[in-house]
Amino acid sequence: MVMSGRDRPTLENVAQRAGVSRATASRVVNGSTSVAPHIRDKVLNAVDALGYVPNQAARSLVTQRTDSIALVASETTSRVFSDDPFFAAVIRGVSLELEAADKQLVLMMVGPSGPSHDRVERYATGGHVDGAIIFSMHGADPLPERLSRAGVPVVCNGRLLTQSQVPYVDVDNEDAARAAVHHLLDTGRRRVATIAGPQDMSAGIDRLKGYRSAMQDASRRSIVAVGDFTRQSGALAMSQLLADDPQLDAVFAASDAMADGALRALRQNGRRVPDDVAVVGFDDMEFARDTEPPLTTVRQPITDIGRTVARQVLRLAAGEQIEPVLLLPTELIKRESA
């Protein structure tokens, strides 16, 4: 049954049931710490018993909090929600953590233009959110630093390419990529190529560094093509690599989506995996175990990354000191493709 406005419990009802003044009930409902714990418990019990729902607008005026966090993606809508499941996994992790904290998620897309950055900055600094999470940054993106200087609590998903003090959560992409390529070399592969990610993103840059480092360790020549973390770009890059060097016998792709595209291109070119060409990806997305053959890949805890970055921004918004850099662990998952 839907209650009418007249039937809904009011703050006065809560105060009466708890045996306190309206002012005391208001302080408890609005999160004040100035109320004695036993009084606070009485008020909260009354809230639960009556099913009282605070007026969010009024609460925001009192507490100066909105209980909302912006998740800012530096991508187009089609890129975020189409070919790269990484984004969906990050958003899922952020959503789970914010839901557990009774916070709202505000998803915002920002393009490369100045006006687009200005729009997000106006919104974030206008008191509409308590903090911001920024992910999928390209190049020397000024937005994290601009928001931080304006007093907005900001945490990034991914290493920044600028000399910024804005905290971030990531994995050690360079070390993980190095380990993946060493696995290919250690299994006897001699001509190991890579399909690198975008070179204006830290993940793409660092994974290419890891590949080059491993190849240098083995005194091998680097063979590089660049994609954009999508299946289509992986297929195109793999075809290009085969045309340039028909003798290559392994490829490290900087994302599972690109690795999946590479597998398709290899089949179309008559190459057997792993007999002719071994393939290793990065991410360990759900589909990686269902590719043909199942994909050897670097597992990064994507959902946990989302949850961690959300926890960090909530701590920052609460006035706590947080670690400037958090690197979560990775693991090489060995399957049939390599």
Summary of the structure (lengths in Angstrom):
residues: 338
radius of gyration: 24.9
end to end distance: 58.7
largest distance: 82.2
contacts: 1163
relative contact order: 0.12
helix: 46%
strand: 16%
